[in-house]
Amino acid sequence: MKTYKAIWLQGVTCNGNSHSFLNYPHLNHLLKNIEFLFHPSLPSKYDHLNFDERADILIVEGGIKEGFLRDGENFIELFQKFAFRAK
């Protein structure tokens, strides 16, 4: 089975989506098919958002707000950067 590369970005959020995802009963099976290039709570290939690798999936948790910073960068710019790299 193919392994998909995913990037999980957190915008303005309470982290509820991440908590629900981490409580998914079949998470171990799902993680056999998904490699997280970045996830704020799971072991990931990268521990910061400064990388150029392409992904199959982009997941955005929370809202996108003008002026909001994530990892020291404008979140809208981060979103656009990774949106153009994801299938």
N, CA, C and O atoms as a Maestro MAE file, in Angstrom:
{
 s_m_m2io_version
 :::
 2.0.0
}

f_m_ct {
 s_m_title
 :::
 protein
 m_atom[348] {
  # First column is atom index #
  i_m_mmod_type
  r_m_x_coord
  r_m_y_coord
  r_m_z_coord
  i_m_residue_number
  s_m_chain_name
  s_m_pdb_residue_name
  s_m_pdb_atom_name
  i_m_atomic_number
  :::
  1 25 0.838 -1.175 0.000 1 A "MET " " N  " 7
  2 3 0.000 0.000 0.000 1 A "MET " " CA " 6
  3 2 0.889 1.246 0.000 1 A "MET " " C  " 6
  4 15 1.952 1.250 0.620 1 A "MET " " O  " 8
  5 25 0.469 2.271 -0.673 2 A "LYS " " N  " 7
  6 3 1.217 3.517 -0.780 2 A "LYS " " CA " 6
  7 2 1.241 4.268 0.542 2 A "LYS " " C  " 6
  8 15 0.251 4.297 1.274 2 A "LYS " " O  " 8
  9 25 2.376 4.869 0.833 3 A "THR " " N  " 7
  10 3 2.476 5.759 1.983 3 A "THR " " CA " 6
  11 2 2.322 7.187 1.485 3 A "THR " " C  " 6
  12 15 3.026 7.613 0.570 3 A "THR " " O  " 8
  13 25 1.407 7.914 2.083 4 A "TYR " " N  " 7
  14 3 1.156 9.293 1.714 4 A "TYR " " CA " 6
  15 2 1.944 10.215 2.641 4 A "TYR " " C  " 6
  16 15 2.066 9.952 3.837 4 A "TYR " " O  " 8
  17 25 2.471 11.287 2.081 5 A "LYS " " N  " 7
  18 3 3.167 12.299 2.872 5 A "LYS " " CA " 6
  19 2 2.179 13.405 3.199 5 A "LYS " " C  " 6
  20 15 1.466 13.897 2.325 5 A "LYS " " O  " 8
  21 25 2.144 13.793 4.480 6 A "ALA " " N  " 7
  22 3 1.172 14.798 4.923 6 A "ALA " " CA " 6
  23 2 1.855 15.881 5.747 6 A "ALA " " C  " 6
  24 15 2.852 15.643 6.428 6 A "ALA " " O  " 8
  25 25 1.291 17.066 5.662 7 A "ILE " " N  " 7
  26 3 1.696 18.202 6.481 7 A "ILE " " CA " 6
  27 2 0.451 18.670 7.230 7 A "ILE " " C  " 6
  28 15 -0.599 18.889 6.625 7 A "ILE " " O  " 8
  29 25 0.571 18.820 8.536 8 A "TRP " " N  " 7
  30 3 -0.543 19.252 9.383 8 A "TRP " " CA " 6
  31 2 -0.178 20.615 9.943 8 A "TRP " " C  " 6
  32 15 0.746 20.733 10.748 8 A "TRP " " O  " 8
  33 25 -0.896 21.638 9.523 9 A "LEU " " N  " 7
  34 3 -0.664 22.995 10.016 9 A "LEU " " CA " 6
  35 2 -1.727 23.345 11.048 9 A "LEU " " C  " 6
  36 15 -2.895 22.988 10.892 9 A "LEU " " O  " 8
  37 25 -1.322 24.037 12.095 10 A "GLN " " N  " 7
  38 3 -2.279 24.526 13.083 10 A "GLN " " CA " 6
  39 2 -2.373 26.036 12.971 10 A "GLN " " C  " 6
  40 15 -1.394 26.753 13.177 10 A "GLN " " O  " 8
  41 25 -3.563 26.504 12.643 11 A "GLY " " N  " 7
  42 3 -3.825 27.935 12.623 11 A "GLY " " CA " 6
  43 2 -4.318 28.368 13.988 11 A "GLY " " C  " 6
  44 15 -3.839 27.879 15.012 11 A "GLY " " O  " 8
  45 25 -5.265 29.275 14.006 12 A "VAL " " N  " 7
  46 3 -5.865 29.725 15.251 12 A "VAL " " CA " 6
  47 2 -6.792 28.602 15.715 12 A "VAL " " C  " 6
  48 15 -7.833 28.360 15.104 12 A "VAL " " O  " 8
  49 25 -6.415 27.925 16.786 13 A "THR " " N  " 7
  50 3 -7.134 26.723 17.183 13 A "THR " " CA " 6
  51 2 -6.973 26.426 18.662 13 A "THR " " C  " 6
  52 15 -6.070 26.940 19.321 13 A "THR " " O  " 8
  53 25 -7.857 25.595 19.166 14 A "CYS " " N  " 7
  54 3 -7.759 25.097 20.537 14 A "CYS " " CA " 6
  55 2 -7.128 23.708 20.553 14 A "CYS " " C  " 6
  56 15 -7.040 23.087 21.612 14 A "CYS " " O  " 8
  57 25 -6.695 23.218 19.412 15 A "ASN " " N  " 7
  58 3 -6.070 21.895 19.241 15 A "ASN " " CA " 6
  59 2 -7.064 20.738 19.342 15 A "ASN " " C  " 6
  60 15 -6.657 19.583 19.467 15 A "ASN " " O  " 8
  61 25 -8.347 21.036 19.290 16 A "GLY " " N  " 7
  62 3 -9.360 19.988 19.391 16 A "GLY " " CA " 6
  63 2 -9.293 18.963 18.277 16 A "GLY " " C  " 6
  64 15 -9.512 17.775 18.515 16 A "GLY " " O  " 8
  65 25 -8.991 19.406 17.060 17 A "ASN " " N  " 7
  66 3 -8.891 18.455 15.957 17 A "ASN " " CA " 6
  67 2 -7.721 17.485 16.176 17 A "ASN " " C  " 6
  68 15 -7.852 16.287 15.927 17 A "ASN " " O  " 8
  69 25 -6.602 17.997 16.633 18 A "SER " " N  " 7
  70 3 -5.451 17.137 16.925 18 A "SER " " CA " 6
  71 2 -5.803 16.132 18.023 18 A "SER " " C  " 6
  72 15 -5.471 14.952 17.910 18 A "SER " " O  " 8
  73 25 -6.467 16.587 19.074 19 A "HIS " " N  " 7
  74 3 -6.839 15.681 20.162 19 A "HIS " " CA " 6
  75 2 -7.791 14.594 19.664 19 A "HIS " " C  " 6
  76 15 -7.632 13.425 20.015 19 A "HIS " " O  " 8
  77 25 -8.757 14.962 18.864 20 A "SER " " N  " 7
  78 3 -9.679 13.961 18.311 20 A "SER " " CA " 6
  79 2 -8.931 12.977 17.429 20 A "SER " " C  " 6
  80 15 -9.169 11.771 17.505 20 A "SER " " O  " 8
  81 25 -8.032 13.476 16.595 21 A "PHE " " N  " 7
  82 3 -7.245 12.618 15.709 21 A "PHE " " CA " 6
  83 2 -6.395 11.642 16.521 21 A "PHE " " C  " 6
  84 15 -6.324 10.458 16.193 21 A "PHE " " O  " 8
  85 25 -5.752 12.135 17.578 22 A "LEU " " N  " 7
  86 3 -4.893 11.278 18.402 22 A "LEU " " CA " 6
  87 2 -5.694 10.232 19.170 22 A "LEU " " C  " 6
  88 15 -5.133 9.222 19.595 22 A "LEU " " O  " 8
  89 25 -6.996 10.456 19.356 23 A "ASN " " N  " 7
  90 3 -7.860 9.485 20.033 23 A "ASN " " CA " 6
  91 2 -8.573 8.541 19.070 23 A "ASN " " C  " 6
  92 15 -9.362 7.701 19.503 23 A "ASN " " O  " 8
  93 25 -8.309 8.668 17.778 24 A "TYR " " N  " 7
  94 3 -8.929 7.792 16.784 24 A "TYR " " CA " 6
  95 2 -8.529 6.346 17.092 24 A "TYR " " C  " 6
  96 15 -7.336 6.062 17.196 24 A "TYR " " O  " 8
  97 25 -9.485 5.423 17.241 25 A "PRO " " N  " 7
  98 3 -9.164 4.056 17.662 25 A "PRO " " CA " 6
  99 2 -8.256 3.286 16.697 25 A "PRO " " C  " 6
  100 15 -7.572 2.352 17.114 25 A "PRO " " O  " 8
  101 25 -8.242 3.658 15.439 26 A "HIS " " N  " 7
  102 3 -7.428 2.943 14.447 26 A "HIS " " CA " 6
  103 2 -6.231 3.771 13.997 26 A "HIS " " C  " 6
  104 15 -5.737 3.602 12.882 26 A "HIS " " O  " 8
  105 25 -5.765 4.669 14.867 27 A "LEU " " N  " 7
  106 3 -4.675 5.574 14.510 27 A "LEU " " CA " 6
  107 2 -3.412 4.815 14.105 27 A "LEU " " C  " 6
  108 15 -2.758 5.199 13.136 27 A "LEU " " O  " 8
  109 25 -3.058 3.762 14.812 28 A "ASN " " N  " 7
  110 3 -1.841 3.017 14.472 28 A "ASN " " CA " 6
  111 2 -1.898 2.465 13.059 28 A "ASN " " C  " 6
  112 15 -0.901 2.502 12.339 28 A "ASN " " O  " 8
  113 25 -3.045 1.957 12.657 29 A "HIS " " N  " 7
  114 3 -3.204 1.449 11.291 29 A "HIS " " CA " 6
  115 2 -3.077 2.587 10.276 29 A "HIS " " C  " 6
  116 15 -2.420 2.439 9.246 29 A "HIS " " O  " 8
  117 25 -3.700 3.702 10.571 30 A "LEU " " N  " 7
  118 3 -3.651 4.858 9.672 30 A "LEU " " CA " 6
  119 2 -2.220 5.364 9.508 30 A "LEU " " C  " 6
  120 15 -1.804 5.716 8.404 30 A "LEU " " O  " 8
  121 25 -1.473 5.400 10.602 31 A "LEU " " N  " 7
  122 3 -0.102 5.919 10.546 31 A "LEU " " CA " 6
  123 2 0.849 5.019 9.770 31 A "LEU " " C  " 6
  124 15 1.949 5.444 9.419 31 A "LEU " " O  " 8
  125 25 0.446 3.795 9.501 32 A "LYS " " N  " 7
  126 3 1.247 2.914 8.640 32 A "LYS " " CA " 6
  127 2 1.194 3.376 7.195 32 A "LYS " " C  " 6
  128 15 2.057 3.013 6.396 32 A "LYS " " O  " 8
  129 25 0.181 4.181 6.847 33 A "ASN " " N  " 7
  130 3 -0.020 4.634 5.475 33 A "ASN " " CA " 6
  131 2 0.221 6.125 5.289 33 A "ASN " " C  " 6
  132 15 0.138 6.631 4.170 33 A "ASN " " O  " 8
  133 25 0.519 6.837 6.379 34 A "ILE " " N  " 7
  134 3 0.757 8.274 6.297 34 A "ILE " " CA " 6
  135 2 2.069 8.600 7.001 34 A "ILE " " C  " 6
  136 15 2.280 8.228 8.155 34 A "ILE " " O  " 8
  137 25 2.939 9.293 6.292 35 A "GLU " " N  " 7
  138 3 4.160 9.813 6.883 35 A "GLU " " CA " 6
  139 2 3.947 11.308 7.092 35 A "GLU " " C  " 6
  140 15 3.758 12.049 6.127 35 A "GLU " " O  " 8
  141 25 3.976 11.747 8.325 36 A "PHE " " N  " 7
  142 3 3.825 13.172 8.597 36 A "PHE " " CA " 6
  143 2 5.172 13.856 8.428 36 A "PHE " " C  " 6
  144 15 6.117 13.601 9.175 36 A "PHE " " O  " 8
  145 25 5.241 14.729 7.434 37 A "LEU " " N  " 7
  146 3 6.433 15.554 7.293 37 A "LEU " " CA " 6
  147 2 6.477 16.552 8.439 37 A "LEU " " C  " 6
  148 15 7.544 16.860 8.971 37 A "LEU " " O  " 8
  149 25 5.288 17.060 8.817 38 A "PHE " " N  " 7
  150 3 5.175 17.930 9.985 38 A "PHE " " CA " 6
  151 2 3.822 17.721 10.637 38 A "PHE " " C  " 6
  152 15 2.785 17.753 9.975 38 A "PHE " " O  " 8
  153 25 3.847 17.509 11.933 39 A "HIS " " N  " 7
  154 3 2.657 17.512 12.779 39 A "HIS " " CA " 6
  155 2 3.115 18.041 14.130 39 A "HIS " " C  " 6
  156 15 4.134 17.588 14.651 39 A "HIS " " O  " 8
  157 25 2.381 18.995 14.712 40 A "PRO " " N  " 7
  158 3 2.839 19.609 15.957 40 A "PRO " " CA " 6
  159 2 2.852 18.667 17.163 40 A "PRO " " C  " 6
  160 15 3.525 18.957 18.152 40 A "PRO " " O  " 8
  161 25 2.118 17.537 17.104 41 A "SER " " N  " 7
  162 3 2.023 16.650 18.266 41 A "SER " " CA " 6
  163 2 2.551 15.242 18.033 41 A "SER " " C  " 6
  164 15 2.771 14.500 18.990 41 A "SER " " O  " 8
  165 25 2.755 14.868 16.789 42 A "LEU " " N  " 7
  166 3 3.240 13.520 16.464 42 A "LEU " " CA " 6
  167 2 4.702 13.573 16.035 42 A "LEU " " C  " 6
  168 15 5.171 14.595 15.534 42 A "LEU " " O  " 8
  169 25 5.418 12.472 16.232 43 A "PRO " " N  " 7
  170 3 6.779 12.438 15.679 43 A "PRO " " CA " 6
  171 2 6.711 12.677 14.166 43 A "PRO " " C  " 6
  172 15 5.926 12.038 13.465 43 A "PRO " " O  " 8
  173 25 7.519 13.580 13.686 44 A "SER " " N  " 7
  174 3 7.490 13.979 12.282 44 A "SER " " CA " 6
  175 2 8.902 14.033 11.738 44 A "SER " " C  " 6
  176 15 9.878 14.104 12.485 44 A "SER " " O  " 8
  177 25 8.985 13.997 10.427 45 A "LYS " " N  " 7
  178 3 10.288 14.088 9.773 45 A "LYS " " CA " 6
  179 2 10.963 15.425 10.095 45 A "LYS " " C  " 6
  180 15 12.177 15.474 10.297 45 A "LYS " " O  " 8
  181 25 10.188 16.494 10.143 46 A "TYR " " N  " 7
  182 3 10.719 17.833 10.434 46 A "TYR " " CA " 6
  183 2 10.090 18.352 11.717 46 A "TYR " " C  " 6
  184 15 8.912 18.108 11.978 46 A "TYR " " O  " 8
  185 25 10.867 19.063 12.512 47 A "ASP " " N  " 7
  186 3 10.329 19.623 13.750 47 A "ASP " " CA " 6
  187 2 10.071 21.122 13.635 47 A "ASP " " C  " 6
  188 15 9.795 21.790 14.631 47 A "ASP " " O  " 8
  189 25 10.162 21.641 12.421 48 A "HIS " " N  " 7
  190 3 9.876 23.054 12.151 48 A "HIS " " CA " 6
  191 2 9.258 23.149 10.761 48 A "HIS " " C  " 6
  192 15 9.219 22.155 10.037 48 A "HIS " " O  " 8
  193 25 8.786 24.302 10.388 49 A "LEU " " N  " 7
  194 3 8.094 24.466 9.104 49 A "LEU " " CA " 6
  195 2 8.981 25.055 8.017 49 A "LEU " " C  " 6
  196 15 8.478 25.623 7.048 49 A "LEU " " O  " 8
  197 25 10.270 24.929 8.164 50 A "ASN " " N  " 7
  198 3 11.196 25.482 7.178 50 A "ASN " " CA " 6
  199 2 11.810 24.354 6.356 50 A "ASN " " C  " 6
  200 15 12.982 24.018 6.525 50 A "ASN " " O  " 8
  201 25 10.998 23.767 5.456 51 A "PHE " " N  " 7
  202 3 11.484 22.708 4.568 51 A "PHE " " CA " 6
  203 2 10.806 22.836 3.214 51 A "PHE " " C  " 6
  204 15 9.777 23.500 3.084 51 A "PHE " " O  " 8
  205 25 11.386 22.200 2.214 52 A "ASP " " N  " 7
  206 3 10.899 22.360 0.834 52 A "ASP " " CA " 6
  207 2 10.273 21.098 0.247 52 A "ASP " " C  " 6
  208 15 9.946 21.078 -0.939 52 A "ASP " " O  " 8
  209 25 10.102 20.071 1.025 53 A "GLU " " N  " 7
  210 3 9.597 18.805 0.502 53 A "GLU " " CA " 6
  211 2 8.117 18.913 0.114 53 A "GLU " " C  " 6
  212 15 7.349 19.635 0.750 53 A "GLU " " O  " 8
  213 25 7.739 18.190 -0.927 54 A "ARG " " N  " 7
  214 3 6.350 18.164 -1.394 54 A "ARG " " CA " 6
  215 2 5.555 17.137 -0.582 54 A "ARG " " C  " 6
  216 15 6.118 16.189 -0.033 54 A "ARG " " O  " 8
  217 25 4.235 17.344 -0.518 55 A "ALA " " N  " 7
  218 3 3.358 16.443 0.223 55 A "ALA " " CA " 6
  219 2 2.168 16.049 -0.640 55 A "ALA " " C  " 6
  220 15 1.818 16.737 -1.599 55 A "ALA " " O  " 8
  221 25 1.564 14.944 -0.283 56 A "ASP " " N  " 7
  222 3 0.334 14.514 -0.948 56 A "ASP " " CA " 6
  223 2 -0.872 15.205 -0.332 56 A "ASP " " C  " 6
  224 15 -1.839 15.522 -1.024 56 A "ASP " " O  " 8
  225 25 -0.807 15.437 0.978 57 A "ILE " " N  " 7
  226 3 -1.958 15.930 1.730 57 A "ILE " " CA " 6
  227 2 -1.535 17.121 2.589 57 A "ILE " " C  " 6
  228 15 -0.490 17.090 3.238 57 A "ILE " " O  " 8
  229 25 -2.351 18.157 2.584 58 A "LEU " " N  " 7
  230 3 -2.184 19.289 3.491 58 A "LEU " " CA " 6
  231 2 -3.428 19.354 4.366 58 A "LEU " " C  " 6
  232 15 -4.547 19.458 3.862 58 A "LEU " " O  " 8
  233 25 -3.225 19.292 5.679 59 A "ILE " " N  " 7
  234 3 -4.321 19.384 6.634 59 A "ILE " " CA " 6
  235 2 -4.151 20.695 7.391 59 A "ILE " " C  " 6
  236 15 -3.073 20.987 7.908 59 A "ILE " " O  " 8
  237 25 -5.217 21.480 7.451 60 A "VAL " " N  " 7
  238 3 -5.173 22.748 8.178 60 A "VAL " " CA " 6
  239 2 -6.196 22.673 9.299 60 A "VAL " " C  " 6
  240 15 -7.391 22.498 9.063 60 A "VAL " " O  " 8
  241 25 -5.705 22.809 10.511 61 A "GLU " " N  " 7
  242 3 -6.555 22.789 11.702 61 A "GLU " " CA " 6
  243 2 -6.739 24.221 12.183 61 A "GLU " " C  " 6
  244 15 -5.767 24.959 12.342 61 A "GLU " " O  " 8
  245 25 -7.965 24.602 12.409 62 A "GLY " " N  " 7
  246 3 -8.225 25.930 12.942 62 A "GLY " " CA " 6
  247 2 -8.428 26.969 11.856 62 A "GLY " " C  " 6
  248 15 -8.547 26.652 10.673 62 A "GLY " " O  " 8
  249 25 -8.464 28.208 12.289 63 A "GLY " " N  " 7
  250 3 -8.752 29.314 11.395 63 A "GLY " " CA " 6
  251 2 -7.492 29.953 10.825 63 A "GLY " " C  " 6
  252 15 -6.389 29.798 11.349 63 A "GLY " " O  " 8
  253 25 -7.702 30.666 9.746 64 A "ILE " " N  " 7
  254 3 -6.635 31.432 9.110 64 A "ILE " " CA " 6
  255 2 -6.957 32.900 9.354 64 A "ILE " " C  " 6
  256 15 -8.004 33.397 8.940 64 A "ILE " " O  " 8
  257 25 -6.038 33.587 10.036 65 A "LYS " " N  " 7
  258 3 -6.289 34.969 10.438 65 A "LYS " " CA " 6
  259 2 -5.121 35.851 10.010 65 A "LYS " " C  " 6
  260 15 -3.959 35.488 10.192 65 A "LYS " " O  " 8
  261 25 -5.431 36.988 9.453 66 A "GLU " " N  " 7
  262 3 -4.408 37.964 9.055 66 A "GLU " " CA " 6
  263 2 -3.571 38.348 10.271 66 A "GLU " " C  " 6
  264 15 -4.119 38.652 11.330 66 A "GLU " " O  " 8
  265 25 -2.273 38.337 10.129 67 A "GLY " " N  " 7
  266 3 -1.369 38.744 11.198 67 A "GLY " " CA " 6
  267 2 -1.010 37.642 12.176 67 A "GLY " " C  " 6
  268 15 -0.165 37.853 13.046 67 A "GLY " " O  " 8
  269 25 -1.630 36.461 12.061 68 A "PHE " " N  " 7
  270 3 -1.336 35.348 12.966 68 A "PHE " " CA " 6
  271 2 0.005 34.727 12.577 68 A "PHE " " C  " 6
  272 15 0.258 34.462 11.402 68 A "PHE " " O  " 8
  273 25 0.855 34.500 13.569 69 A "LEU " " N  " 7
  274 3 2.175 33.924 13.320 69 A "LEU " " CA " 6
  275 2 2.224 32.488 13.825 69 A "LEU " " C  " 6
  276 15 1.659 32.161 14.869 69 A "LEU " " O  " 8
  277 25 2.902 31.645 13.072 70 A "ARG " " N  " 7
  278 3 3.156 30.264 13.492 70 A "ARG " " CA " 6
  279 2 4.618 29.988 13.180 70 A "ARG " " C  " 6
  280 15 5.070 30.219 12.058 70 A "ARG " " O  " 8
  281 25 5.341 29.507 14.144 71 A "ASP " " N  " 7
  282 3 6.767 29.217 13.962 71 A "ASP " " CA " 6
  283 2 7.522 30.479 13.524 71 A "ASP " " C  " 6
  284 15 8.516 30.405 12.802 71 A "ASP " " O  " 8
  285 25 7.024 31.644 13.978 72 A "GLY " " N  " 7
  286 3 7.660 32.912 13.654 72 A "GLY " " CA " 6
  287 2 7.371 33.443 12.263 72 A "GLY " " C  " 6
  288 15 7.952 34.449 11.853 72 A "GLY " " O  " 8
  289 25 6.474 32.780 11.522 73 A "GLU " " N  " 7
  290 3 6.146 33.198 10.155 73 A "GLU " " CA " 6
  291 2 4.657 33.514 10.045 73 A "GLU " " C  " 6
  292 15 3.837 32.985 10.796 73 A "GLU " " O  " 8
  293 25 4.328 34.378 9.104 74 A "ASN " " N  " 7
  294 3 2.940 34.714 8.818 74 A "ASN " " CA " 6
  295 2 2.211 33.445 8.388 74 A "ASN " " C  " 6
  296 15 2.625 32.775 7.442 74 A "ASN " " O  " 8
  297 25 1.114 33.115 9.094 75 A "PHE " " N  " 7
  298 3 0.424 31.855 8.820 75 A "PHE " " CA " 6
  299 2 -0.153 31.796 7.412 75 A "PHE " " C  " 6
  300 15 -0.133 30.738 6.784 75 A "PHE " " O  " 8
  301 25 -0.662 32.902 6.913 76 A "ILE " " N  " 7
  302 3 -1.217 32.900 5.553 76 A "ILE " " CA " 6
  303 2 -0.123 32.560 4.544 76 A "ILE " " C  " 6
  304 15 -0.368 31.812 3.597 76 A "ILE " " O  " 8
  305 25 1.066 33.094 4.734 77 A "GLU " " N  " 7
  306 3 2.182 32.767 3.834 77 A "GLU " " CA " 6
  307 2 2.598 31.311 3.966 77 A "GLU " " C  " 6
  308 15 2.907 30.668 2.963 77 A "GLU " " O  " 8
  309 25 2.612 30.776 5.193 78 A "LEU " " N  " 7
  310 3 2.910 29.349 5.383 78 A "LEU " " CA " 6
  311 2 1.869 28.493 4.675 78 A "LEU " " C  " 6
  312 15 2.210 27.542 3.971 78 A "LEU " " O  " 8
  313 25 0.605 28.834 4.865 79 A "PHE " " N  " 7
  314 3 -0.471 28.087 4.221 79 A "PHE " " CA " 6
  315 2 -0.297 28.091 2.702 79 A "PHE " " C  " 6
  316 15 -0.394 27.042 2.065 79 A "PHE " " O  " 8
  317 25 -0.044 29.250 2.129 80 A "GLN " " N  " 7
  318 3 0.120 29.339 0.675 80 A "GLN " " CA " 6
  319 2 1.332 28.542 0.209 80 A "GLN " " C  " 6
  320 15 1.271 27.858 -0.812 80 A "GLN " " O  " 8
  321 25 2.427 28.627 0.947 81 A "LYS " " N  " 7
  322 3 3.644 27.899 0.578 81 A "LYS " " CA " 6
  323 2 3.372 26.395 0.495 81 A "LYS " " C  " 6
  324 15 3.756 25.745 -0.477 81 A "LYS " " O  " 8
  325 25 2.713 25.849 1.514 82 A "PHE " " N  " 7
  326 3 2.472 24.411 1.527 82 A "PHE " " CA " 6
  327 2 1.299 23.999 0.660 82 A "PHE " " C  " 6
  328 15 1.271 22.873 0.164 82 A "PHE " " O  " 8
  329 25 0.328 24.882 0.463 83 A "ALA " " N  " 7
  330 3 -0.801 24.566 -0.420 83 A "ALA " " CA " 6
  331 2 -0.323 24.360 -1.853 83 A "ALA " " C  " 6
  332 15 -0.834 23.492 -2.561 83 A "ALA " " O  " 8
  333 25 0.644 25.146 -2.275 84 A "PHE " " N  " 7
  334 3 1.156 25.001 -3.638 84 A "PHE " " CA " 6
  335 2 2.020 23.759 -3.795 84 A "PHE " " C  " 6
  336 15 2.245 23.303 -4.916 84 A "PHE " " O  " 8
  337 25 2.510 23.205 -2.686 85 A "ARG " " N  " 7
  338 3 3.360 22.009 -2.746 85 A "ARG " " CA " 6
  339 2 2.591 20.710 -2.545 85 A "ARG " " C  " 6
  340 15 3.126 19.630 -2.793 85 A "ARG " " O  " 8
  341 25 1.346 20.804 -2.099 86 A "ALA " " N  " 7
  342 3 0.562 19.606 -1.821 86 A "ALA " " CA " 6
  343 2 -0.289 19.229 -3.038 86 A "ALA " " C  " 6
  344 15 -0.756 20.086 -3.788 86 A "ALA " " O  " 8
  345 25 -0.468 17.939 -3.201 87 A "LYS " " N  " 7
  346 3 -1.324 17.469 -4.293 87 A "LYS " " CA " 6
  347 2 -2.770 17.734 -3.964 87 A "LYS " " C  " 6
  348 15 -3.653 17.411 -4.758 87 A "LYS " " O  " 8
  :::
 }
 m_bond[347] {
  # First column is bond index #
  i_m_from
  i_m_to
  i_m_order
  :::
  1 1 2 1
  2 2 3 1
  3 3 4 2
  4 3 5 1
  5 5 6 1
  6 6 7 1
  7 7 8 2
  8 7 9 1
  9 9 10 1
  10 10 11 1
  11 11 12 2
  12 11 13 1
  13 13 14 1
  14 14 15 1
  15 15 16 2
  16 15 17 1
  17 17 18 1
  18 18 19 1
  19 19 20 2
  20 19 21 1
  21 21 22 1
  22 22 23 1
  23 23 24 2
  24 23 25 1
  25 25 26 1
  26 26 27 1
  27 27 28 2
  28 27 29 1
  29 29 30 1
  30 30 31 1
  31 31 32 2
  32 31 33 1
  33 33 34 1
  34 34 35 1
  35 35 36 2
  36 35 37 1
  37 37 38 1
  38 38 39 1
  39 39 40 2
  40 39 41 1
  41 41 42 1
  42 42 43 1
  43 43 44 2
  44 43 45 1
  45 45 46 1
  46 46 47 1
  47 47 48 2
  48 47 49 1
  49 49 50 1
  50 50 51 1
  51 51 52 2
  52 51 53 1
  53 53 54 1
  54 54 55 1
  55 55 56 2
  56 55 57 1
  57 57 58 1
  58 58 59 1
  59 59 60 2
  60 59 61 1
  61 61 62 1
  62 62 63 1
  63 63 64 2
  64 63 65 1
  65 65 66 1
  66 66 67 1
  67 67 68 2
  68 67 69 1
  69 69 70 1
  70 70 71 1
  71 71 72 2
  72 71 73 1
  73 73 74 1
  74 74 75 1
  75 75 76 2
  76 75 77 1
  77 77 78 1
  78 78 79 1
  79 79 80 2
  80 79 81 1
  81 81 82 1
  82 82 83 1
  83 83 84 2
  84 83 85 1
  85 85 86 1
  86 86 87 1
  87 87 88 2
  88 87 89 1
  89 89 90 1
  90 90 91 1
  91 91 92 2
  92 91 93 1
  93 93 94 1
  94 94 95 1
  95 95 96 2
  96 95 97 1
  97 97 98 1
  98 98 99 1
  99 99 100 2
  100 99 101 1
  101 101 102 1
  102 102 103 1
  103 103 104 2
  104 103 105 1
  105 105 106 1
  106 106 107 1
  107 107 108 2
  108 107 109 1
  109 109 110 1
  110 110 111 1
  111 111 112 2
  112 111 113 1
  113 113 114 1
  114 114 115 1
  115 115 116 2
  116 115 117 1
  117 117 118 1
  118 118 119 1
  119 119 120 2
  120 119 121 1
  121 121 122 1
  122 122 123 1
  123 123 124 2
  124 123 125 1
  125 125 126 1
  126 126 127 1
  127 127 128 2
  128 127 129 1
  129 129 130 1
  130 130 131 1
  131 131 132 2
  132 131 133 1
  133 133 134 1
  134 134 135 1
  135 135 136 2
  136 135 137 1
  137 137 138 1
  138 138 139 1
  139 139 140 2
  140 139 141 1
  141 141 142 1
  142 142 143 1
  143 143 144 2
  144 143 145 1
  145 145 146 1
  146 146 147 1
  147 147 148 2
  148 147 149 1
  149 149 150 1
  150 150 151 1
  151 151 152 2
  152 151 153 1
  153 153 154 1
  154 154 155 1
  155 155 156 2
  156 155 157 1
  157 157 158 1
  158 158 159 1
  159 159 160 2
  160 159 161 1
  161 161 162 1
  162 162 163 1
  163 163 164 2
  164 163 165 1
  165 165 166 1
  166 166 167 1
  167 167 168 2
  168 167 169 1
  169 169 170 1
  170 170 171 1
  171 171 172 2
  172 171 173 1
  173 173 174 1
  174 174 175 1
  175 175 176 2
  176 175 177 1
  177 177 178 1
  178 178 179 1
  179 179 180 2
  180 179 181 1
  181 181 182 1
  182 182 183 1
  183 183 184 2
  184 183 185 1
  185 185 186 1
  186 186 187 1
  187 187 188 2
  188 187 189 1
  189 189 190 1
  190 190 191 1
  191 191 192 2
  192 191 193 1
  193 193 194 1
  194 194 195 1
  195 195 196 2
  196 195 197 1
  197 197 198 1
  198 198 199 1
  199 199 200 2
  200 199 201 1
  201 201 202 1
  202 202 203 1
  203 203 204 2
  204 203 205 1
  205 205 206 1
  206 206 207 1
  207 207 208 2
  208 207 209 1
  209 209 210 1
  210 210 211 1
  211 211 212 2
  212 211 213 1
  213 213 214 1
  214 214 215 1
  215 215 216 2
  216 215 217 1
  217 217 218 1
  218 218 219 1
  219 219 220 2
  220 219 221 1
  221 221 222 1
  222 222 223 1
  223 223 224 2
  224 223 225 1
  225 225 226 1
  226 226 227 1
  227 227 228 2
  228 227 229 1
  229 229 230 1
  230 230 231 1
  231 231 232 2
  232 231 233 1
  233 233 234 1
  234 234 235 1
  235 235 236 2
  236 235 237 1
  237 237 238 1
  238 238 239 1
  239 239 240 2
  240 239 241 1
  241 241 242 1
  242 242 243 1
  243 243 244 2
  244 243 245 1
  245 245 246 1
  246 246 247 1
  247 247 248 2
  248 247 249 1
  249 249 250 1
  250 250 251 1
  251 251 252 2
  252 251 253 1
  253 253 254 1
  254 254 255 1
  255 255 256 2
  256 255 257 1
  257 257 258 1
  258 258 259 1
  259 259 260 2
  260 259 261 1
  261 261 262 1
  262 262 263 1
  263 263 264 2
  264 263 265 1
  265 265 266 1
  266 266 267 1
  267 267 268 2
  268 267 269 1
  269 269 270 1
  270 270 271 1
  271 271 272 2
  272 271 273 1
  273 273 274 1
  274 274 275 1
  275 275 276 2
  276 275 277 1
  277 277 278 1
  278 278 279 1
  279 279 280 2
  280 279 281 1
  281 281 282 1
  282 282 283 1
  283 283 284 2
  284 283 285 1
  285 285 286 1
  286 286 287 1
  287 287 288 2
  288 287 289 1
  289 289 290 1
  290 290 291 1
  291 291 292 2
  292 291 293 1
  293 293 294 1
  294 294 295 1
  295 295 296 2
  296 295 297 1
  297 297 298 1
  298 298 299 1
  299 299 300 2
  300 299 301 1
  301 301 302 1
  302 302 303 1
  303 303 304 2
  304 303 305 1
  305 305 306 1
  306 306 307 1
  307 307 308 2
  308 307 309 1
  309 309 310 1
  310 310 311 1
  311 311 312 2
  312 311 313 1
  313 313 314 1
  314 314 315 1
  315 315 316 2
  316 315 317 1
  317 317 318 1
  318 318 319 1
  319 319 320 2
  320 319 321 1
  321 321 322 1
  322 322 323 1
  323 323 324 2
  324 323 325 1
  325 325 326 1
  326 326 327 1
  327 327 328 2
  328 327 329 1
  329 329 330 1
  330 330 331 1
  331 331 332 2
  332 331 333 1
  333 333 334 1
  334 334 335 1
  335 335 336 2
  336 335 337 1
  337 337 338 1
  338 338 339 1
  339 339 340 2
  340 339 341 1
  341 341 342 1
  342 342 343 1
  343 343 344 2
  344 343 345 1
  345 345 346 1
  346 346 347 1
  347 347 348 2
  :::
 }
}
